[in-house]
Amino acid sequence: MPLRFTSRPDPGKRWGMTIQAAPPATHRFGLRDFAIVVVMNVLWGLNIIAVKMAVTEIAPMTAGFLRQVIVFAVCASWFRLVPGRTATLALLGLLSGGIFYLVINLSLSVATNIGALAIAGQLGVPFALLLAIVVFRERIHWPRMLGIGLSILGVVLLVFDPSAAREGAGLALTALASLIWAITSLIQRRLVGVPVLTIYAWVGLMGSLVMAVVAMITEPVAMRAIPDLPLRTVGWVAFSAIGSTVIGQGSMSWLLQRHSVSVVTPMTLAAPIISVFAAAYYFGNPLTLLMLAGGGVAMLGVAIVTIRTARADRLEGKLA
């Protein structure tokens, strides 16, 4: 169901700030939107291999710094101050370009079962929808609440899988990264009308600054070794920077400017499926019965959310 907005007091005023609900979506999901969703999911799904290889061959914070530098280099010509949006762009860059990659690179550096982390990454969808309820006062009825519950239950099942349970630190960090991702998905709704490449110029700039400070403190030797990195290693980072961030997340930003959070976020859930099987193939990670069951339950929950959301969107379009 599309976001519903009422005249209730702004909840952000309790914290000394104003939170403005994003305008409701005015576009229907068309063929172009679905094509963008497919490209975005494939790039994100394969990205887990690139990031794992990067944090293995380079220290994790240094890899994150190099990634954001490439993002900024690609988008630098679009960098500009946007009146009334600069603070929001800076906040998005800090969270999405800096803190998110700090956490997710750490999670991948401490984990060996990458498929388990891909399943845990599905928490971004229920987190985003729950935040939409709190921030935008969206009304979600019981079928979608059931879907959210199932997606969370699917991730919880991983705790009972011996091969996944050993990844406790990685799973916890991935869950935290998913929450950060959910927050950034809502912030992006405040940036309707801002060019996508301008948004990611800010992400690259703020991310480079954050990761540079962290890497220089924790990984000074790796930072000094950047000029000597082989092209193959730089290629892994470049795939993440250009494919996943500029194209993949840029596509996400474009979609969020046209459609509500509840419509867009469930459609990102093909990426973890690609990631699970890609990791199993490339790294030889085990696909146990319990792990597949957890992933299946989580995907069932997401399917419920997606179907109910798409149905509500179609009904809204017919009534408009």
C-alpha positions as CSV (number, residue, x, y, z in Angstrom):
1,M,0.0,0.0,0.0
2,P,1.4,3.5,-0.9
3,L,2.5,5.7,1.9
4,R,-0.3,7.5,3.8
5,F,0.2,10.9,5.3
6,T,-2.0,12.5,7.9
7,S,-2.0,15.8,9.8
8,R,-0.5,14.3,12.9
9,P,2.2,16.3,14.6
10,D,5.7,15.8,13.2
11,P,7.4,13.1,15.4
12,G,10.8,14.7,14.7
13,K,9.9,17.8,16.7
14,R,10.2,15.7,19.9
15,W,14.0,15.5,19.1
16,G,14.4,19.2,18.1
17,M,14.3,18.6,14.4
18,T,11.7,18.5,11.6
19,I,11.1,15.3,9.7
20,Q,9.1,15.9,6.5
21,A,7.3,13.0,4.9
22,A,8.2,12.5,1.3
23,P,5.6,13.2,-1.3
24,P,3.6,10.2,-2.4
25,A,4.7,8.5,-5.6
26,T,3.2,9.7,-8.8
27,H,4.6,7.2,-11.2
28,R,3.4,3.7,-11.9
29,F,5.9,0.8,-12.1
30,G,6.6,0.3,-15.8
31,L,8.9,-1.9,-18.0
32,R,11.8,0.6,-17.6
33,D,11.5,0.4,-13.8
34,F,11.5,-3.4,-13.8
35,A,14.6,-3.4,-16.2
36,I,16.4,-1.1,-13.7
37,V,15.4,-3.4,-10.9
38,V,16.9,-6.4,-12.7
39,V,20.2,-4.7,-13.4
40,M,20.4,-3.4,-9.8
41,N,19.8,-6.8,-8.3
42,V,22.4,-8.6,-10.5
43,L,25.1,-6.0,-9.7
44,W,24.3,-6.1,-6.0
45,G,24.1,-9.9,-6.0
46,L,27.6,-10.3,-7.6
47,N,29.0,-7.5,-5.6
48,I,29.4,-9.7,-2.5
49,I,32.2,-11.6,-4.3
50,A,34.0,-8.4,-5.3
51,V,33.8,-7.0,-1.8
52,K,35.0,-10.2,-0.1
53,M,37.9,-10.4,-2.5
54,A,38.7,-6.8,-1.9
55,V,38.7,-7.0,1.9
56,T,40.8,-10.2,1.6
57,E,43.5,-8.8,-0.7
58,I,43.4,-5.3,0.9
59,A,42.8,-4.3,4.5
60,P,39.0,-3.7,4.9
61,M,39.0,0.0,5.8
62,T,41.6,0.7,3.1
63,A,39.4,-1.1,0.6
64,G,36.4,1.0,1.7
65,F,38.4,4.2,1.3
66,L,39.6,3.2,-2.2
67,R,36.0,2.3,-3.2
68,Q,34.7,5.7,-2.2
69,V,37.5,7.5,-3.9
70,I,36.6,5.8,-7.2
71,V,32.9,6.7,-6.6
72,F,33.7,10.3,-6.1
73,A,36.1,10.4,-9.1
74,V,33.3,9.0,-11.3
75,C,30.7,11.5,-10.0
76,A,32.9,14.5,-9.2
77,S,31.7,16.6,-12.1
78,W,28.2,16.4,-10.7
79,F,29.2,17.6,-7.3
80,R,27.4,20.8,-6.2
81,L,25.7,22.4,-3.3
82,V,22.0,22.1,-3.5
83,P,20.1,24.9,-1.6
84,G,17.9,23.4,1.1
85,R,19.3,19.9,0.5
86,T,23.0,20.2,1.4
87,A,22.6,19.1,5.0
88,T,20.6,16.1,3.9
89,L,23.1,15.2,1.2
90,A,25.9,15.4,3.7
91,L,24.0,13.2,6.2
92,L,23.3,10.6,3.5
93,G,27.0,10.7,2.4
94,L,28.1,10.2,6.0
95,L,25.8,7.2,6.6
96,S,25.7,5.6,3.2
97,G,29.2,6.3,2.0
98,G,31.0,6.1,5.4
99,I,29.4,4.3,8.3
100,F,27.6,1.7,6.2
101,Y,30.8,0.6,4.4
102,L,32.8,0.6,7.5
103,V,30.3,-1.8,9.1
104,I,29.7,-4.0,6.0
105,N,33.4,-4.3,5.2
106,L,34.1,-5.4,8.7
107,S,31.4,-8.0,8.5
108,L,32.8,-9.5,5.3
109,S,36.4,-9.4,6.7
110,V,35.5,-11.5,9.8
111,A,33.2,-14.0,8.0
112,T,33.9,-17.1,5.9
113,N,30.3,-18.2,5.1
114,I,29.4,-15.3,2.9
115,G,26.0,-16.9,1.9
116,A,24.8,-16.6,5.5
117,L,25.6,-12.9,5.5
118,A,23.7,-12.5,2.2
119,I,20.6,-13.9,3.9
120,A,21.0,-11.7,7.0
121,G,21.2,-8.7,4.6
122,Q,17.5,-9.3,3.9
123,L,16.8,-7.5,7.2
124,G,17.1,-4.3,5.3
125,V,13.6,-4.7,3.9
126,P,11.7,-5.2,7.2
127,F,13.8,-2.5,8.8
128,A,12.9,-0.1,6.0
129,L,9.2,-0.9,6.2
130,L,9.1,-0.6,10.0
131,L,10.9,2.7,9.8
132,A,8.3,3.8,7.2
133,I,5.6,3.1,9.8
134,V,7.4,5.1,12.5
135,V,8.6,8.1,10.4
136,F,6.0,8.4,7.6
137,R,3.1,6.9,9.6
138,E,2.5,4.4,6.8
139,R,-0.4,2.0,7.5
140,I,0.6,-1.6,7.0
141,H,-2.1,-4.3,7.5
142,W,-1.6,-7.8,8.8
143,P,-0.5,-9.6,5.6
144,R,2.6,-7.3,5.2
145,M,3.2,-7.5,9.0
146,L,3.2,-11.3,8.6
147,G,5.7,-10.9,5.8
148,I,8.0,-8.8,7.9
149,G,7.8,-11.3,10.7
150,L,8.7,-14.2,8.4
151,S,11.6,-12.4,6.9
152,I,13.0,-11.8,10.4
153,L,12.3,-15.4,11.4
154,G,14.2,-16.7,8.4
155,V,17.3,-14.8,9.5
156,V,16.9,-16.0,13.1
157,L,16.9,-19.6,11.8
158,L,20.5,-19.1,10.8
159,V,21.5,-19.2,14.5
160,F,20.6,-22.9,14.6
161,D,22.8,-23.8,11.6
162,P,26.3,-24.8,12.9
163,S,28.0,-23.5,9.7
164,A,26.2,-20.1,10.0
165,A,26.2,-19.8,13.8
166,R,29.9,-19.5,13.7
167,E,29.5,-16.2,11.9
168,G,27.9,-14.5,14.9
169,A,30.1,-11.4,14.6
170,G,29.6,-11.2,10.9
171,L,25.8,-11.7,11.2
172,A,25.5,-9.0,13.9
173,L,27.5,-6.5,11.8
174,T,25.4,-7.3,8.7
175,A,22.2,-6.7,10.7
176,L,23.6,-3.3,11.8
177,A,24.5,-2.5,8.2
178,S,21.0,-3.4,7.1
179,L,19.5,-1.0,9.7
180,I,21.8,1.8,8.4
181,W,20.8,0.9,4.8
182,A,17.1,1.2,5.8
183,I,17.7,4.6,7.3
184,T,19.4,5.8,4.2
185,S,16.6,4.6,2.0
186,L,14.3,6.9,3.9
187,I,16.7,9.8,3.7
188,Q,16.8,9.4,0.0
189,R,13.1,10.2,-0.2
190,R,14.0,13.7,1.0
191,L,16.1,14.2,-2.1
192,V,13.4,14.1,-4.8
193,G,14.6,16.2,-7.7
194,V,18.3,16.0,-6.9
195,P,20.3,14.4,-9.7
196,V,21.4,10.8,-8.8
197,L,25.0,11.5,-9.8
198,T,25.0,14.6,-7.5
199,I,23.8,12.4,-4.6
200,Y,26.6,9.9,-5.2
201,A,29.2,12.5,-5.6
202,W,28.3,13.5,-2.0
203,V,28.3,9.8,-1.0
204,G,31.8,9.3,-2.5
205,L,33.1,12.5,-1.0
206,M,31.8,11.9,2.6
207,G,32.6,8.3,2.4
208,S,36.2,9.0,1.3
209,L,36.7,11.4,4.2
210,V,35.3,9.0,6.8
211,M,37.1,6.0,5.5
212,A,40.4,7.9,5.1
213,V,40.4,8.9,8.8
214,V,39.5,5.4,10.0
215,A,42.0,3.7,7.6
216,M,44.9,6.0,8.4
217,I,44.4,5.3,12.1
218,T,43.8,1.5,11.9
219,E,45.6,0.5,8.7
220,P,48.4,3.0,8.0
221,V,50.6,0.3,6.3
222,A,47.8,-0.7,3.9
223,M,47.1,2.9,3.0
224,R,50.7,3.5,2.1
225,A,50.7,0.4,-0.1
226,I,47.8,1.6,-2.3
227,P,50.1,2.7,-5.2
228,D,51.5,-0.9,-5.4
229,L,48.2,-2.7,-5.6
230,P,47.9,-5.1,-8.6
231,L,45.3,-4.2,-11.2
232,R,43.3,-7.4,-10.4
233,T,42.8,-6.2,-6.9
234,V,41.9,-2.7,-8.0
235,G,39.4,-4.3,-10.4
236,W,37.5,-5.9,-7.6
237,V,37.2,-2.5,-5.9
238,A,36.3,-0.8,-9.1
239,F,33.5,-3.3,-9.8
240,S,32.0,-2.5,-6.3
241,A,32.5,1.3,-6.7
242,I,31.1,1.6,-10.3
243,G,28.8,-1.4,-10.6
244,S,27.3,-1.6,-7.1
245,T,27.5,2.0,-5.9
246,V,27.2,4.3,-8.9
247,I,25.0,2.1,-11.1
248,G,23.3,-0.1,-8.5
249,Q,22.7,2.3,-5.7
250,G,22.2,5.1,-8.2
251,S,19.3,3.0,-9.6
252,M,17.9,2.6,-6.1
253,S,18.0,6.3,-5.6
254,W,16.3,6.9,-8.9
255,L,13.6,4.4,-8.1
256,L,13.0,5.9,-4.6
257,Q,12.5,9.3,-6.2
258,R,9.7,7.9,-8.3
259,H,8.1,5.3,-6.0
260,S,7.4,4.8,-2.3
261,V,9.8,3.0,0.0
262,S,7.3,0.2,0.5
263,V,7.2,-0.4,-3.3
264,V,10.9,-0.2,-4.0
265,T,12.6,-2.0,-1.1
266,P,10.9,-5.4,-1.4
267,M,12.1,-5.5,-5.0
268,T,15.8,-5.6,-3.9
269,L,15.4,-9.1,-2.5
270,A,16.5,-10.9,-5.6
271,A,20.0,-9.7,-4.8
272,P,20.5,-11.9,-1.7
273,I,19.4,-15.0,-3.7
274,I,22.0,-14.2,-6.4
275,S,24.6,-13.6,-3.6
276,V,23.9,-16.9,-1.8
277,F,24.3,-19.0,-4.9
278,A,27.2,-16.9,-6.3
279,A,29.1,-17.2,-2.9
280,A,28.4,-21.0,-2.8
281,Y,29.8,-21.4,-6.3
282,Y,32.8,-19.0,-6.0
283,F,33.9,-19.6,-2.4
284,G,32.6,-23.1,-1.9
285,N,30.4,-22.1,1.0
286,P,28.0,-24.9,2.1
287,L,24.3,-24.6,1.4
288,T,22.9,-26.6,4.3
289,L,19.2,-27.6,4.6
290,L,18.7,-25.2,7.5
291,M,20.4,-22.4,5.7
292,L,18.2,-22.9,2.7
293,A,15.1,-23.2,4.9
294,G,16.0,-19.9,6.6
295,G,16.5,-18.2,3.3
296,G,13.3,-19.7,2.0
297,V,11.3,-18.5,5.0
298,A,12.8,-15.0,4.7
299,M,12.0,-14.9,0.9
300,L,8.5,-16.1,1.6
301,G,8.0,-13.1,3.9
302,V,9.4,-10.7,1.3
303,A,7.2,-12.3,-1.4
304,I,4.1,-11.6,0.8
305,V,5.2,-8.0,1.2
306,T,6.0,-7.6,-2.5
307,I,2.7,-9.1,-3.7
308,R,0.6,-7.1,-1.3
309,T,2.4,-3.9,-2.1
310,A,2.1,-4.4,-5.9
311,R,-1.6,-5.2,-5.5
312,A,-2.2,-2.1,-3.5
313,D,-0.2,0.0,-6.0
314,R,-2.3,-1.3,-8.9
315,L,-5.6,-0.6,-7.1
316,E,-4.4,2.9,-6.2
317,G,-3.6,3.5,-9.9
318,K,-7.0,2.3,-11.0
319,L,-8.7,4.6,-8.5
320,A,-6.6,7.6,-9.4
